[in-house]
Structure formats: structure tokens, C-alpha cells
């Protein structure tokens, strides 16, 4: 006997109330299956389920639900444009081009080949899967395109590095909005073309009085300023930010500004931005950014003080925070403090150090002349993460302090990992020469030539 099913409007109300709760959605789904009424429900009830599954952690469930309803002999469920849009989004999130192709064919059969929202969803799906040829084909075949369609195509080209086509489409589009400008600026930043990113921002601000940069635009251009190290550009963007009031409510902008000022060489301005953030709004990223800034400028004591203040605010440091403070201790000569921070990371915070943490520790000990301790720790690094850079760092410390015997052991470790890099032989021969053993220098250089080890040529940006 069929169990009583709640009225459709009641089910719709339940779905709307619990659209983000996986357990509640699954219970409603189970109820529909249990009563056997799933196969005659309308899109109003079906779409919330497809939407939830397509945007959730398991988008394949949207595809499976669709297949179940399609293949069941008693099903009379009708799928509208929204349903197909959610299903296409599920394929995009799964990076499943095959499923996307099948849905593309089904949209034609269902008569949505000219539907702007469905076709834009298809374009996005192909772009997310890296199939730019298919994405462009969908775009070209659309009789009608809206602003979202144009932005999706520009964003796709910019994301995958084809900035020539992205720029061409940007210049062709009837009307650009802040999303269009930001997508292109972000594309230039990612492609390591910071000058073009800044030029486009300048054009956006100066030549275009209608569309103004927003927080996302600023976040896209600040890394470009970091790459150039232009303090005046950072100050100009900061002035615009202050005028627009972004930092008043967007902590991401403030954090990025701290990092940019520090990388442009102005730690005082970075600290002023940090100080301007209210205590309640400061996040772990805020503290990590200023600690990292102090580290870049060799201000170990200030970095250590900031770390302690952060801990007093009951914020738990993560791997990046510890990497920043270890780097600060290394450049600031705070060896004992650095060792203590490393111990806290492992013992108190239960954070497993990676090769970068070990690298900072070896560099710190090497700079301070604690060579035996540095060698001991280098030997204790797990084999699965140890690399040649660690030993090269220690070799550099051996040169600094003229320790030939340790240098011989370190070079032996380096040779076990890599024998063809000429720089290692040159550095070791310089260490040997510093001790006056010129016959051994000739031997080292002869071995270098026999192994055909070459030194990478240096380049200058000047």
C-alpha cells in the first residue's frame, strides 16, 4: 500500500528550507523514492534536488538522479531549462567532458539549443574542463548572447592563458562590466604580465567613468604590483581603496595590501595597514601577513612579538604562519627562538613540518654557525621529503665558516642526489681553495669536467 506523501507545496517548502543541508535533502529524496511518487513529480520539486546535488560535494548524485528518472519505465518527469543547467554544472564540477557532451546532445533534443542560460552553462562547463575549442563553438553558435555569456568566454580564455583571444573578445563585447575587466586583469597577473595588468587597471580608472574597480579587481591587481615591486603603484591603489572604502569591510583587501607593501619594501606602511584593522577583524591571515613582512625585512624581534600577540588572541597558527616566523628568526639571527618555535609547531600544535620548514631551520642554524646541529637535523629529515636544496644550503654555510671536512660530507650527500649541476663543484672547490689545498681544487674541477657538469647561466633583468 502506498504511503501518504506530503502535498507538493509542503515538500517544496521543506526543500527550500533545507536546500543547503545534505541530510535533510537526502531524507526528502528517500521519502519520494519510498512512496513511489518520485516518477510523476514536476520540475518545481525535482530542480531543488538537482541543484543541491550539483553544487554539493558529490555532484555525480545529480547525474545519477537524472539517469534514474530518465530510465525508469513509470517516470513522467519533465526537465526544464533550470534542470539542464544544474546537470551541466554537475558535469563541470566533476570535470566530466563525456557527461557534458551527452547533456549537450540532450539539450538539443529538448529544444534548448537557443536557450541563452542553458548554452552559457554549456560554455562554462567546457571551459572548466579545459575544452576551449568546444566552448568557443558553443559561443559562436549562440544566436543571442548576454553579458554573462561574454564574461564566461573571456574568463575561460584568461584562465587558460590565451590572453590574445581574451583581449580580442573583451574589445569586441558590446558592453563590459566589472567582471569583464577583472577577468582580464587577473589573467594578465596569472600569466606573469604585471605591466599589462596595471595598464588595464589604469585604463579602467582613467578612461572609463562608468565601470569602477571593486574589491575583486583590487585583489587581482595587487599580486601584479608585488611582482613589479612598485611602491608608487601600491600607494596609488591604496589611495583608491581608501577613497572607495574597501578596507572598511573587506579584510581580504587589507591583508593583501599588507603583503604588497612589505614586498614593495615599505614595512612601515604594511604595519600601518595592519594597525588600522580592528582587533576583532584581524584574522590568522592578517597576522601571518605582517609576520611574513617583518621576516622579509630582517625584523625578527618584531615578528616574534607579533606571533606572541597573535597567540594571546587565541588564534592557532598554521603551517604558513610557522614558516613565516622561522624565516624571520633565520634572517633576524634569533636561533634559540627559532628552535623553540619549531618545537612548538611539532609538539604543541601537532603540525608536521614540510621541507620548507626544515629549509628555514637549516638556513637559520647555518647562518649562525651551528653547523653540527644543522647537519644532524639534515640527516633526520624523512627521506620522502628530503631534497638537494637542503644540502646545498648547508654547503653554503660551510663556505661561510670555512668548514672543509663537513663540506666534503655534504658534497657526498649532494652527489647521491644530483651529479650534473656544476654550481656544486664550483662552490666546493672555492671552499677547498679557501683552506689553501689548491691541488684538491684541481681534482674537484677535473671531476666536474669528467662528469660534464654544467653551471646554469645567470640572467639579468636590467
C-alpha positions, 0 to 999 in steps of 0.5 A: 500500500502506498504511503501518504506523501506530503502535498507538493507545496509542503515538500517544496517548502521543506526543500527550500528550507533545507536546500543547503543541508545534505541530510535533510535533502537526502531524507526528502529524496528517500521519502519520494523514492519510498512512496513511489511518487518520485516518477510523476513529480514536476520540475518545481520539486525535482530542480531543488534536488538537482541543484543541491546535488550539483553544487554539493560535494558529490555532484555525480548524485545529480547525474545519477538522479537524472539517469534514474528518472530518465530510465525508469519505465513509470517516470513522467518527469519533465526537465526544464531549462533550470534542470539542464543547467544544474546537470551541466554544472554537475558535469563541470564540477566533476570535470566530466567532458563525456557527461557534458557532451551527452547533456549537450546532445540532450539539450538539443533534443529538448529544444534548448539549443537557443536557450541563452542560460542553458548554452552559457552553462554549456560554455562554462562547463567546457571551459572548466574542463579545459575544452576551449575549442568546444566552448568557443563553438558553443559561443559562436553558435549562440544566436543571442548572447548576454553579458554573462555569456561574454564574461564566461568566454573571456574568463575561460580564455584568461584562465587558460592563458590565451590572453590574445583571444581574451583581449580580442573578445573583451574589445569586441563585447558590446558592453563590459562590466566589472567582471569583464575587466577583472577577468582580464586583469587577473589573467594578465597577473596569472600569466606573469604580465604585471605591466599589462595588468596595471595598464588595464587597471589604469585604463579602467580608472582613467578612461572609463567613468562608468565601470569602477574597480571593486574589491575583486579587481583590487585583489587581482591587481595587487599580486601584479604590483608585488611582482613589479615591486612598485611602491608608487603603484601600491600607494596609488591603489591604496589611495583608491581603496581608501577613497572607495572604502574597501578596507572598511569591510573587506579584510581580504583587501587589507591583508593583501595590501599588507603583503604588497607593501612589505614586498614593495619594501615599505614595512612601515606602511604594511604595519600601518595597514595592519594597525588600522584593522580592528582587533576583532577583524584581524584574522590568522591571515592578517597576522601571518601577513605582517609576520611574513613582512617583518621576516622579509625585512630582517625584523625578527624581534618584531615578528616574534612579538607579533606571533606572541600577540597573535597567540594571546588572541587565541588564534592557532597558527598554521603551517604558513604562519610557522614558516613565516616566523622561522624565516624571520628568526633565520634572517633576524639571527634569533636561533634559540627562538627559532628552535623553540618555535619549531618545537612548538609547531611539532609538539604543541600544535601537532603540525608536521613540518614540510621541507620548507620548514626544515629549509628555514631551520637549516638556513637559520642554524647555518647562518649562525654557525651551528653547523653540527646541529644543522647537519644532524637535523639534515640527516633526520629529515624523512627521506620522502621529503628530503631534497638537494636544496637542503644540502646545498644550503648547508654547503653554503654555510660551510663556505661561510665558516670555512668548514672543509671536512663537513663540506666534503660530507655534504658534497657526498650527500649532494652527489647521491642526489644530483651529479650534473649541476656544476654550481656544486663543484664550483662552490666546493672547490672555492671552499677547498681553495679557501683552506689553501689545498689548491691541488684538491681544487684541481681534482674537484674541477677535473671531476666536474669536467669528467662528469660534464657538469654544467653551471646554469647561466645567470640572467639579468633583468636590467 
